[in-house]
């Protein structure tokens, strides 16, 4: 009996609860291994690596969306606590970054679209929605409704995020020499919570996620809790942040949820799509690095903050790296939220304009 057959055989693995438990266990093991070896952002990257290997090995593992959203809400509360009065007052100085972000997204999207269409052989619709640097779920849904290949779009976007969140911590650790701790480095999360503070933080997370979903905010599980956390900490209702253990658990769950997305896929059947997505991820991340080196002094932020703001990772993942580095968390998170909002709103509009132009010609 082959190893893969043995892994599929026991009925234990057919239980949803068992698949979830196994994913969390593997993610925790991976986080511990990475932490022991000193790899940066260990709990997140370790969980992502072990679950991805397990998924491609034939194990049926999963992290329910509600688990991921709950942990993203934890990060939202944590990120919100970084918006001090001083940071909020300085937000008006981000206008140059915003203009550059818009130009960067336009140029990058066009370039990656041509790469997918002319080099990778994607059809125009699939290439268009695959080229967007953000909005994984939204691009798959909207693209599918317009006749694109949903699986290709999803895989390309997942690979893009994986590429960015893998390269960025290694870049800061081994190229720039910045320290990325396994725990969050710039916010003291070791202070014991009082019952009142704990209730306030839980309310920020739960209430923010509910309000964010009702308002249909982009990345609502993060943006809603973050917005309420900003208000709570800005007006001095609380100065507390989620405990270290909860933050580590959030990293494990979010990392494992990325790896679990490959469960049920045979590596051979998606190899070509993965290579296409990996190539796009490398080009997007490289473009972010070059742009940050080139223009950081003109937009008035550090090159590290601008790199993370332009990197093609998810808002939660890039916010987590910013927290770990102690690099302008509020700035990085705000830029990514703006990026996702613009893409989700603009992508369908420009797609229909492009289709109309092709029809007219």
ROLUMLUM-438721 format. One record per atom (N, C-alpha, C): x, y, z. Coordinates in steps of 0.1 Angstrom, whole numbers, padded with zeros to 4 digits, always signed. Each point is the difference from the previous one (the first is absolute). Layout:
N
XYZ ...
//
This chain:
361
+0008-0012+0000 -0008+0012+0000 +0009+0012+0000 -0003+0010-0009 +0008+0012-0001 -0002+0009+0012 +0009+0009+0002 -0001+0010+0011 -0013+0008-0002 -0003+0004-0012 -0012+0008-0002 -0012-0008+0003 -0001-0013-0005 -0011-0008+0003 -0002-0002+0015 +0011-0002+0007 -0001-0002+0015 -0006+0013+0006 +0004+0012-0005 -0004+0012+0006 -0015+0002-0002 -0005-0005-0012 -0014+0001-0003 -0009-0010+0006 +0006-0011+0005 -0008-0012+0004 -0008+0002+0012 +0006+0004+0012 -0008+0000+0012 -0012+0009-0001 -0011-0004+0005 -0012+0008+0000 +0001+0012+0009 +0010+0000+0009 +0002+0011+0009 +0002+0013-0008 +0007-0001-0012 +0003+0012-0008 -0012+0005-0007 -0011-0008-0001 -0012+0004-0007 -0009+0010+0008 +0003+0001+0013 -0008+0008+0009 +0004+0015-0001 -0010+0009-0002 +0004+0014-0001 +0008+0005+0013 -0005-0005+0012 +0007+0004+0012 +0014-0005+0000 +0002-0012-0005 +0014-0005+0000 +0009+0007-0010 -0006+0004-0011 +0008+0008-0010 +0004+0013+0005 -0009+0006+0008 +0003+0013+0006 +0011-0002+0011 -0002-0010+0008 +0010-0002+0011 +0013-0003-0006 +0001-0008-0010 +0012-0004-0006 +0007+0012-0006 -0007+0009-0006 +0006+0012-0006 +0006+0009+0010 -0008+0002+0011 +0006+0008+0011 +0012-0007+0007 -0001-0013+0001 +0012-0007+0006 +0012+0001-0009 -0002-0002-0013 +0012+0002-0009 +0005+0014+0000 -0009+0009+0000 +0004+0014+0000 +0008+0004+0013 -0004-0005+0011 +0007+0002+0013 +0014-0006-0001 +0000-0012-0005 +0013-0007-0001 +0010+0008-0009 -0006+0004-0011 +0009+0008-0009 +0004+0013+0006 -0008+0007+0007 +0003+0012+0007 +0011-0002+0010 -0001-0011+0008 +0011-0004+0010 +0013-0003-0007 +0000-0007-0011 +0012-0003-0007 +0007+0012-0006 -0008+0009-0006 +0005+0012-0005 +0006+0009+0011 -0007+0001+0011 +0004+0008+0011 +0013-0005+0006 +0002-0014+0000 +0012-0006+0006 +0012+0003-0010 -0003+0000-0013 +0011+0002-0009 +0003+0015-0002 -0008+0009+0006 +0003+0014-0002 -0005+0007-0012 -0009-0007-0008 -0006+0006-0012 -0009+0011+0004 +0001+0012-0007 -0009+0011+0004 -0014-0003-0003 -0009+0007+0009 -0014-0002-0001 -0004-0015+0001 +0006-0007+0010 +0000-0014+0000 -0013-0006+0001 -0009+0005+0008 -0013-0007+0002 -0009+0001-0012 +0001+0011-0007 -0007+0001-0013 +0006-0008-0011 +0012+0002-0003 +0007-0007-0011 +0000-0015+0003 +0003-0004+0012 +0001-0014+0003 -0013-0007-0002 -0011+0006+0005 -0013-0006-0002 -0004-0001-0015 +0003+0010-0007 -0003+0000-0015 +0008-0011-0007 +0013-0001+0004 +0008-0010-0007 -0004-0014+0003 -0003-0004+0012 -0003-0014+0004 -0014-0004-0006 -0009+0009+0001 -0014-0003-0005 +0001-0001-0016 +0008+0008-0006 +0001-0001-0015 +0006-0013-0004 +0010-0004+0007 +0007-0013-0003 -0010-0011+0002 -0008+0000+0011 -0010-0010+0003 -0011+0000-0010 -0004+0012-0005 -0011+0000-0010 +0005-0006-0013 +0012+0003-0004 +0005-0006-0013 +0003-0015+0002 +0002-0005+0013 +0002-0014+0002 -0012-0008+0000 -0012+0006-0001 -0012-0007-0001 -0009+0001+0013 +0005+0006+0010 -0008+0002+0012 -0012+0009-0002 -0011-0003+0005 -0012+0009-0001 +0000+0008+0013 +0004+0012-0001 +0000+0009+0012 -0007+0013-0004 -0005+0007+0010 -0007+0012-0002 +0000+0009+0012 -0001+0013-0003 -0002+0010+0011 -0013+0007-0005 -0011-0001+0008 -0012+0007-0004 +0002+0015-0001 -0008+0006-0009 +0001+0015-0001 -0003+0007+0013 -0009-0005+0008 -0003+0007+0012 +0012+0000+0010 +0008-0011+0000 +0012+0000+0008 +0010+0011-0005 +0002+0000-0013 +0010+0010-0006 -0005+0014+0003 -0013+0003-0002 -0005+0013+0002 +0001+0004+0015 -0002-0009+0009 +0001+0003+0014 +0015+0004+0003 +0010-0007-0006 +0013+0004+0003 +0005+0012-0007 -0006+0003-0012 +0002+0013-0007 -0006+0011+0008 -0011-0002+0007 -0006+0010+0009 +0010+0003+0011 +0007-0010+0005 +0010+0002+0011 +0011+0010-0005 +0004-0003-0012 +0011+0009-0006 -0006+0014-0003 -0013+0001-0003 -0006+0013-0002 +0000+0008+0013 -0003-0007+0011 +0000+0007+0013 +0014+0004+0003 +0010-0009-0003 +0014+0004+0003 +0005+0011-0008 -0003+0000-0013 +0004+0011-0009 -0007+0013+0004 -0012-0001+0003 -0007+0012+0005 +0006+0007+0011 +0006-0008+0009 +0007+0006+0012 +0012+0008-0004 +0005-0002-0012 +0012+0008-0004 -0003+0014-0005 -0013+0003-0002 -0004+0013-0005 -0001+0009+0012 +0011+0005+0004 +0000+0010+0011 -0004+0014-0005 -0002+0009+0009 -0004+0013-0003 +0010+0007-0010 +0013-0003+0003 +0010+0006-0009 -0001-0006-0014 -0002-0013-0001 -0001-0006-0013 -0012+0005-0008 -0011+0001+0007 -0012+0005-0007 +0002+0015-0005 +0007+0008+0008 +0003+0014-0004 +0009+0000-0012 +0008-0010-0001 +0010+0000-0012 -0006-0006-0012 -0012-0005+0000 -0005-0007-0012 -0002+0009-0012 -0002+0013+0003 -0001+0009-0011 +0012+0001-0009 +0011-0005+0006 +0013+0001-0008 +0002-0012-0009 -0010-0009-0001 +0001-0012-0008 -0005+0002-0014 -0004+0012-0004 -0006+0003-0013 +0009-0004-0011 +0013+0003+0001 +0009-0003-0010 +0002-0016-0002 -0001-0007+0011 +0000-0014-0001 -0012-0006-0007 -0011+0007+0002 -0013-0005-0006 +0001+0002-0015 +0005+0012-0004 +0001+0002-0015 +0009-0010-0006 +0011-0002+0006 +0010-0010-0005 -0006-0014+0000 -0007-0003+0010 -0007-0014+0001 -0009-0002-0012 -0008+0010-0004 -0009-0001-0011 +0007-0002-0013 +0011+0008-0002 +0008-0002-0012 +0007-0013-0001 +0005-0005+0012 +0007-0012+0000 -0010-0012-0003 -0012+0000+0005 -0010-0010-0002 -0003-0001-0015 -0002+0012-0006 -0004+0000-0014 +0011-0006-0009 +0012+0005+0002 +0011-0005-0009 +0003-0015+0003 +0000-0004+0012 +0002-0014+0004 -0010-0009-0006 -0013+0004+0001 -0011-0008-0005 +0001-0002-0015 +0003+0010-0007 +0002-0001-0015 +0011-0009-0004 +0011+0001+0007 +0012-0008-0003 -0003-0015+0003 -0007-0003+0012 -0002-0014+0003 -0011-0006-0009 -0010+0009-0004 -0010-0005-0009 +0006-0005-0013 +0010+0008-0006 +0006-0004-0012 +0009-0013+0002 +0005-0001+0012 +0008-0012+0003 -0009-0013+0000 -0011+0001+0007 -0010-0011+0000 -0005-0003-0014 -0003+0010-0007 -0007-0002-0013 +0010-0005-0011 +0011+0007-0001 +0010-0003-0011 +0010-0010+0003 +0004-0002+0013 +0010-0010+0003 -0006-0013+0006 -0010+0002+0009 -0006-0012+0006 -0012-0005-0008 -0005+0007-0009 -0010-0006-0009 -0014+0001+0006 -0003+0008+0010 -0013+0002+0006 -0009+0007-0010 -0013-0003+0001 -0009+0008-0008 -0001+0014+0006 -0006+0009-0008 +0001+0015+0004 -0007+0002+0014 -0012-0006+0002 -0007+0002+0012 +0007-0006+0012 +0005-0012-0001 +0007-0007+0011 +0013+0008+0003 +0007+0005-0011 +0012+0008+0002 -0003+0013+0007 -0011+0006-0003 -0003+0013+0006 -0002-0002+0015 -0009-0009+0004 -0003-0001+0014 +0011-0007+0008 +0009-0007-0007 +0011-0006+0007 +0011+0010+0003 +0000+0011-0008 +0011+0010+0001 -0003+0010+0011 -0011+0001+0005 -0003+0010+0011 +0008-0003+0012 +0007+0010+0006 +0008-0003+0012 -0008+0001+0013 -0010-0008+0001 -0008+0000+0012 -0014-0005-0003 -0008-0002+0011 -0014-0004-0002 -0002-0015-0005 +0007-0009+0007 +0000-0014-0005 -0014-0005-0002 -0008+0000+0011 -0014-0005-0001 -0008+0007-0010 +0000+0014+0001 -0008+0008-0009 +0004-0002-0015 +0013-0001-0003 +0004-0002-0014 -0005-0013-0005 +0001-0010+0008 -0005-0014-0004 -0015+0000-0003 -0007+0006+0009 -0015+0001-0002 -0004+0008-0012 +0006+0012-0001 -0004+0009-0011 +0005-0006-0013 +0012-0005+0000 +0006-0006-0012 -0008-0012-0005 -0004-0008+0009 -0008-0012-0003 -0014+0004-0006 -0005+0011+0005 -0013+0005-0005 +0001+0005-0015 +0013+0004-0003 +0002+0005-0014 +0007-0010-0009 +0000-0013+0004 +0004-0010-0009 +0015-0004+0002 +0007+0005+0010 +0014-0004+0003 +0001-0013+0007 +0012-0006+0000 +0003-0012+0007 +0002+0002+0015 -0010-0003+0008 +0000+0003+0014 +0012-0006+0007 +0003-0013-0003 +0011-0007+0006 +0013+0006-0003 +0002+0004-0012 +0013+0007-0004 +0001+0013+0008 -0010+0008+0000 +0001+0013+0007 +0003-0003+0015 -0007-0009+0006 +0002-0003+0015 +0015-0005+0002 +0004-0009-0008 +0014-0005+0002 +0010+0010-0002 -0001+0009-0010 +0009+0010-0003 +0001+0010+0012 -0012+0004+0005 +0000+0009+0011 +0006-0006+0013 -0003-0012+0002 +0005-0007+0012 +0016+0000-0001 +0005-0004-0012 +0014-0001-0002 +0007+0014+0001 -0007+0010-0004 +0005+0014+0001 +0002+0003+0015 -0010-0002+0008 +0001+0003+0014 +0011-0008+0007 +0000-0013-0003 +0011-0009+0006 +0014+0005-0004 +0001+0004-0012 +0014+0005-0005 +0003+0013+0008 -0009+0009+0001 +0003+0013+0007 +0003-0003+0015 -0009-0008+0007 +0002-0001+0014 +0012-0009+0004 +0005-0007-0010 +0012-0008+0002 +0013+0008-0002 +0000+0008-0011 +0011+0008-0004 +0003+0012+0010 -0011+0007+0004 +0002+0012+0008 +0007-0003+0014 -0004-0009+0008 +0007-0003+0012 +0014-0004-0002 +0003-0008-0010 +0014-0004-0003 +0008+0012-0005 -0006+0008-0008 +0007+0012-0005 +0004+0009+0012 -0009+0003+0009 +0003+0008+0011 +0011-0006+0010 -0001-0013+0001 +0009-0007+0009 +0014-0001-0005 +0001-0004-0013 +0013-0004-0005 +0006+0011-0010 -0008+0009-0005 +0005+0010-0009 +0002+0014+0008 -0010+0004+0006 +0001+0013+0007 +0005-0002+0015 -0001-0012+0005 +0005-0002+0014 -0010+0004+0010 -0012+0003-0003 -0010+0003+0010 -0005-0012+0007 -0003+0002+0013 -0004-0012+0008 -0015-0002+0000 -0004-0012-0004 -0014-0003+0001 -0001-0011+0010 -0006+0003+0011 -0002-0009+0011 -0011-0010-0003 +0000-0011+0007 -0011-0010-0001 -0013+0006+0006 +0002+0009+0010 -0011+0007+0006 -0001+0014-0006 -0011+0007+0003 -0001+0014-0005 +0009+0009+0008 +0008+0007-0007 +0011+0007+0006 -0003+0015+0005 -0009+0006-0006 -0002+0014+0003 -0011+0004+0009 -0008-0010+0004 -0011+0003+0009 +0001-0010+0012 -0001+0005+0012 +0001-0008+0011 -0013-0008+0003 +0000-0012-0004 -0011-0009+0002 +0001-0009+0011 +0010+0002+0009 +0002-0009+0011 -0007+0005+0013 -0005+0012+0000 -0007+0005+0012 -0013-0008+0003 -0002-0005+0012 -0012-0007+0003 -0012+0008-0002 -0010-0006-0006 -0013+0007-0003 -0009+0000+0012 -0006+0011+0003 -0011+0000+0010 -0012-0005-0007 -0010-0004+0008 -0013-0005-0005 -0006+0011-0009 +0000+0013+0004 -0006+0010-0008 +0007+0002-0013 +0014+0000+0000 +0007+0002-0012 -0002-0012-0010 +0000-0012+0006 -0003-0011-0008 -0013+0001-0007 -0010+0004+0007 -0014+0002-0006 +0000+0010-0011 +0008+0011+0003 +0001+0011-0010 +0006-0005-0013 +0011-0008+0001 +0007-0005-0012 -0009-0010-0007 -0007-0009+0007 -0009-0009-0007 -0011+0007-0007 -0005+0011+0006 -0011+0007-0006 +0005+0007-0013 +0013+0005+0001 +0006+0006-0012 +0000-0010-0012 +0005-0012+0004 +0001-0010-0011 -0013-0005-0005 -0009-0004+0009 -0013-0006-0004 -0009+0011-0006 -0001+0011+0007 -0009+0011-0005 +0005+0006-0013 +0013+0001-0001 +0006+0006-0012 -0002-0009-0012 +0001-0013+0002 -0002-0009-0011 -0014+0000-0005 -0010+0000+0009 -0014+0000-0003 -0003+0013-0008 +0004+0012+0006 -0003+0012-0007 +0007+0001-0014 +0012-0005+0000 +0008+0000-0013 -0008-0008-0011 -0005-0012+0004 -0007-0008-0009 -0013+0006-0004 -0007+0007+0009 -0013+0006-0003 +0002+0012-0010 +0011+0007+0002 +0003+0011-0009 +0008-0004-0013 +0002-0013-0001 +0007-0006-0012 +0014+0007-0002 +0007+0002+0011 +0013+0006-0002 +0010-0010-0006 +0010+0005-0008 +0010-0010-0005 +0008-0005+0012 +0003-0013+0000 +0008-0006+0011 -0007+0003+0013 -0013-0002+0001 -0008+0004+0011 +0004-0006+0013 +0005-0012+0000 +0004-0007+0012 +0012+0007+0007 +0008+0007-0008 +0011+0008+0005 -0004+0015+0002 -0006+0006-0010 -0003+0014+0000 -0009+0004+0011 -0011-0008+0002 -0010+0003+0010 +0006+0001+0014 +0006-0011+0004 +0007+0000+0014 +0011+0010+0001 +0007+0003-0011 +0011+0010+0001 -0006+0014+0002 -0011+0003-0007 -0006+0013+0001 -0005+0002+0015 -0007-0010+0005 -0005+0002+0014 +0012+0000+0010 +0010-0008-0003 +0012+0001+0009 +0007+0013+0000 +0000+0006-0012 +0006+0014-0001 -0007+0009+0009 -0014+0000-0001 -0008+0009+0008 +0002-0002+0015 +0000-0013+0004 +0002-0004+0014 +0013+0005+0005 +0011-0002-0007 +0013+0004+0005 +0003+0015-0002 -0006+0006-0010 +0002+0014-0002 -0006+0008+0011 -0012-0004+0004 -0007+0007+0011 +0002-0005+0014 +0011-0008+0001 +0005-0005+0013 -0010-0008+0008 -0009-0008-0007 -0008-0009+0007 +0008-0012+0004 +0010-0003-0007 +0009-0011+0004 +0014+0002-0007 +0010-0005+0007 +0013+0000-0005 +0006-0015-0002 -0009-0009+0001 +0004-0014+0000 +0000-0005-0014 +0007-0011-0002 +0001-0007-0013 -0002-0015+0002 -0003-0008-0010 -0002-0014+0002 +0012-0007+0005 -0001-0010+0009 +0011-0007+0006 +0009-0007-0010 +0012-0002+0004 +0010-0006-0009 -0004-0014-0005 -0006-0008+0009 -0005-0013-0004 -0011+0001-0011 -0008+0009+0001 -0011+0002-0010 +0006+0005-0013 +0010+0008+0000 +0007+0005-0012 +0007-0011-0007 +0006-0009+0008 +0007-0011-0006 -0010-0010-0007 -0012-0002+0007 -0010-0008-0005 -0006+0006-0013 -0001+0013-0001 -0005+0007-0012 +0010-0003-0011 +0013+0001+0002 +0010-0003-0010 -0001-0014-0006 -0002-0010+0010 -0001-0014-0004 -0013-0002-0009 -0011+0005+0004 -0012-0002-0007 +0000+0007-0014 +0005+0012+0000 +0000+0007-0013 +0010-0007-0010 +0012-0004+0006 +0010-0007-0009 -0006-0013-0004 -0006-0008+0009 -0005-0013-0004 -0012+0001-0010 -0007+0011+0001 -0012+0001-0009 +0005+0002-0015 +0012+0007-0001 +0006+0001-0014 +0004-0013-0005 +0007-0008+0008 +0005-0013-0004 -0011-0010-0003 -0011+0001+0007 -0012-0009-0002 -0007+0003-0013 +0002+0011-0006 -0007+0003-0012 +0004-0009-0011 +0011-0007+0001 +0005-0009-0010 -0005-0015+0002 -0007-0002+0011 -0006-0013+0003 -0009-0004-0011 +0002-0012-0005 -0009-0005-0011 +0006+0002-0014 +0011+0007-0001 +0006+0002-0013 +0012-0009-0001 +0001-0007-0012 +0012-0007-0003 +0010+0009-0006 +0012+0000+0005 +0011+0009-0004 +0002+0000-0015 +0000-0012-0006 +0002-0001-0014 -0010+0007-0009 -0013+0001+0005 -0010+0006-0008 +0000+0015+0001 +0006+0006+0009 +0000+0014+0002 +0014+0006-0001 +0010-0008-0004 +0014+0005+0000 +0002+0012-0009 -0006-0001-0012 +0002+0011-0009 -0006+0013+0005 -0012-0001+0006 -0007+0012+0006 +0008+0006+0011 +0006-0009+0009 +0008+0004+0011 +0012+0007-0005 +0007-0005-0010 +0012+0007-0005 -0004+0014-0006 -0011+0001-0006 -0005+0013-0005 -0002+0010+0011 -0007-0005+0011 -0003+0008+0011 +0013+0004+0008 +0009-0010+0001 +0013+0003+0006 +0008+0010-0007 +0000-0001-0013 +0007+0010-0009 -0006+0014+0002 -0013+0001+0001 -0007+0013+0002 +0003+0005+0014 +0000-0009+0010 +0003+0005+0013 +0014+0005+0002 +0010-0006-0007 +0014+0004+0000 +0001+0014-0006 -0007+0002-0012 +0001+0013-0007 -0007+0011+0009 -0011-0003+0005 -0007+0010+0009 +0008+0004+0012 +0005-0010+0007 +0008+0002+0011 +0013+0008-0003 +0007-0004-0011 +0011+0007-0005 -0003+0014-0003 -0011+0002-0007 -0004+0014-0003 -0002+0009+0012 -0006-0007+0011 -0002+0008+0012 +0013+0004+0007 +0010-0010-0001 +0013+0003+0006 +0007+0012-0008 +0000-0001-0013 +0007+0010-0008 -0007+0013+0002 -0013+0001+0000 -0008+0012+0001 +0003+0006+0014 +0000-0008+0010 +0003+0005+0014 +0014+0006+0001 +0010-0007-0006 +0013+0006+0000 +0001+0013-0007 -0008+0001-0011 +0001+0012-0009 -0007+0012+0005 -0011-0001+0006 -0009+0011+0003 -0003+0003+0015 +0005-0008+0009 -0004+0001+0014 +0003+0014+0005 +0012+0006-0004 +0003+0013+0005 -0009+0011-0005 -0006-0003-0012 -0009+0010-0006 -0014+0000+0006 -0004-0012+0005 -0014-0001+0006 +0001+0002+0015 +0012+0001+0005 +0001+0003+0014 -0002-0011+0010 +0003-0012-0004 -0001-0012+0010 +0013-0008-0002 +0002-0009+0009 +0012-0009-0001 -0002-0010-0011 +0011-0004-0006 +0000-0010-0011 -0007-0013+0005 +0003-0004+0013 -0006-0012+0005 -0015+0001+0001 -0005+0011+0004 -0015+0002+0001 -0006+0000-0014 +0006+0007-0009 -0005+0001-0014 +0001-0014-0007 +0010-0008+0003 +0001-0013-0006 -0012-0009+0005 -0003+0001+0013 -0011-0008+0005 -0014+0005-0005 +0000+0013-0002 -0013+0006-0005 -0003-0004-0014 +0011-0001-0008 -0001-0004-0015 +0000-0015-0002 +0004-0008+0009 +0002-0014-0002 -0013-0007-0003 -0001-0010-0009 -0012-0005-0004 -0006-0011+0009 +0002+0001+0013 -0005-0009+0009 -0014+0004+0005 -0006-0008+0009 -0013+0004+0005 +0002+0010+0011 -0011+0007+0003 +0001+0011+0010 +0003-0005+0013 -0006-0012+0004 +0003-0006+0013 +0014-0004+0001 +0005-0006-0011 +0014-0006+0001 +0010+0011+0000 -0002+0011-0008 +0010+0011+0000 -0001+0008+0013 -0012+0001+0005 -0002+0007+0013 +0008-0008+0011 -0001-0013-0001 +0007-0009+0010 +0015+0002-0001 +0005+0001-0012 +0015+0002-0002 +0004+0014+0006 -0009+0010-0003 +0003+0013+0005 +0000+0001+0015 -0009-0007+0006 +0000-0001+0015 +0012-0007+0005 +0004-0010-0007 +0012-0008+0005 +0013+0009-0001 +0000+0008-0011 +0012+0008-0002 +0000+0013+0008 -0012+0004+0004 -0002+0013+0007 +0001+0011-0010 -0005-0002-0013 +0002+0009-0011 -0014+0006-0003 -0003+0012+0004 -0011+0008-0004 -0013-0008-0003 -0004-0008+0010 -0011-0009-0002 -0013+0007-0005 -0003+0011+0005 -0012+0008-0004 +0001+0004-0015 +0012+0004-0004 +0002+0004-0014 -0002-0012-0009 +0007-0011+0003 +0000-0011-0009 -0014-0006-0001 -0007-0001+0011 -0013-0006+0000 -0010+0009-0008 +0001+0013+0002 -0009+0010-0007 +0002-0001-0015 +0013+0000-0004 +0003-0001-0015 -0006-0013-0006 +0001-0011+0007 -0006-0012-0005 -0015+0000-0001 -0006+0006+0011 -0015+0000+0000 -0004+0009-0012 +0006+0011-0002 -0003+0009-0011 +0002-0007-0014 +0011-0008-0001 +0003-0007-0012 -0011-0010-0003 -0004-0008+0010 -0010-0010-0002 -0014+0007-0004 -0003+0011+0007 -0012+0007-0003 -0001+0005-0014 +0012+0006-0005 +0000+0005-0013 -0001-0011-0010 +0007-0011+0002 -0001-0012-0010 -0014-0005-0001 -0006-0003+0012 -0013-0006+0000 -0010+0009-0007 +0001+0013+0002 -0009+0009-0007 +0003+0003-0014 +0013+0001-0004 +0004+0004-0013 +0001-0011-0010 +0004-0012+0005 +0002-0011-0010 -0012-0004-0008 -0012-0002+0006 -0011-0003-0009 -0004+0012-0010 +0002+0012+0005 -0003+0012-0009 +0009+0000-0012 +0013-0001+0002 +0010+0000-0011 -0001-0012-0009 -0004-0011+0006 -0002-0012-0008 -0011+0002-0010 -0012+0005+0004 -0011+0002-0009 +0004+0011-0010 +0007+0010+0004 +0005+0010-0010 +0009-0006-0010 +0009-0009+0004 +0009-0007-0009 -0008-0009-0010 -0010-0007+0005 -0008-0009-0008 -0008+0008-0010 -0005+0012+0004 -0008+0008-0009 +0008+0006-0011 +0013+0003+0003 +0009+0006-0010 +0003-0011-0010 +0002-0012+0005 +0004-0011-0009 -0012-0003-0010 -0013+0001+0006 -0012-0003-0008 -0001+0011-0011 +0002+0012+0004 -0001+0012-0009 +0010-0001-0012 +0012-0005+0003 +0010-0001-0010 -0002-0013-0009 
//
